[in-house]
Amino acid sequence: MKRTGRKKEWSVALFCVAFLVFFPPILSIFDKPVLLFGLPVAYIVLFGFWAVVIAAVAYGARRGTAGDDQNPSSVSRTSDQGEP
C-alpha cells in the first residue's frame, strides 16, 4: 500500500522525531544516577518515549474516515489473473 498525503507526512515526521529521541547523545542527557520509582531516569525516559512512538504509529496506521484522502471502500481490488 502506498502512503499518500498526510499519512506519508505523518510517517516521515514520526521517523525523524523517533530517530532524534533515540539518538545516543540525546539519551545520555537523561543518564543520571537519580532513581524515580526505584528505576533509573534513563530507563523511564527510554521506555516512555518508546511507548509514545508505538501509540503514534497505531494512531497513524488507523483507517481513515470518509473525509480522509484514502477511503477503503473506493479502492478497487483485482486479482493476479486479471479478474475483477
C-alpha positions, 0 to 999 in steps of 0.5 A: 500500500502506498502512503499518500498525503498526510499519512506519508507526512505523518510517517516521515515526521514520526521517523525523524522525531523517533530517530532524534529521541533515540539518538545516543547523545540525546539519551545520555542527557537523561543518564543520571544516577537519580532513581524515580520509582526505584528505576533509573531516569534513563530507563523511564525516559527510554521506555516512555518515549518508546511507548509514545512512538508505538501509540503514534504509529497505531494512531497513524496506521488507523483507517481513515474516515470518509473525509480522509484522502484514502477511503477503503471502500473506493479502492478497487481490488483485482486479482493476479489473473486479471479478474475483477 
